[in-house]
Amino acid sequence: FKLRLEASTGLETPIDTSRRLKCRNAPNNFVMSFLDDDGSPQMAGLRAPSRSCSNPGCPVILSLHGMDVPAERQAYAYNPKAEAWVLAPHGRSSFAGLNWQNQGHRSAWAALKALANYSRRFADGSYAADVKRVIFTGHSNGGFGALLLPSEKP
């Protein structure tokens, strides 16, 4: 798909730009945008389960990136899981989610909350995420975050 954006009202310089969009089908990786707790827009890479989940829903593999690894690439590093979501939050920075402390830490929790809401609308709710069942994992500095996050909410 190709998306064309035009805006001129209230701008000093009108915007006229085109972007190519990737169309993905589950269980391919894709990106979810969400509002963080402070109201700022953030993003996370996702991989949907390859089949629907029974009650109470699919567990979540929360995967935190290391330095210079975009969230989408972190999610894409995983093969599709039969009955689990892969969630790779951006963490507010490609610099290892700001060390997965403070803002990056809170942003990871906000991404998990956003996935809970998003997944209930994904494929008529049959792929709902059970955010009470989370597997924490991380690469490099993301490994530090994977130790830090569950220690807050065991």
C-alpha angles and dihedrals in degrees: 000000000000122000122201120200125195127176131160110147111110095357126119090213117030117236117233113164142140129212132190114229125208113227112212134184124206127294089034118100119265140165128256121199120206142164114260121222090268091054096253119134113250136171140218134192115238141192115192122217112268091232137023121276133232123234131328087026140248121322118238128237102208105201120188121203130228126227118319095002113127117224094243092054090048090055092044090057088074125077112233111276120222096229109005137083120229110214120186111179119203091226094214093284141045083224090093096291091296087302088307089275130112108351095011090049093051091043091057090055090047090052090053090051091048091051090054089057096039096047093056088063095042112104094345094307097293089118097051115159118236099214091186088070106061130161109203118211136156145175121236107319087008086065088063089053090047088059094043101049100055091044087067096050109020 
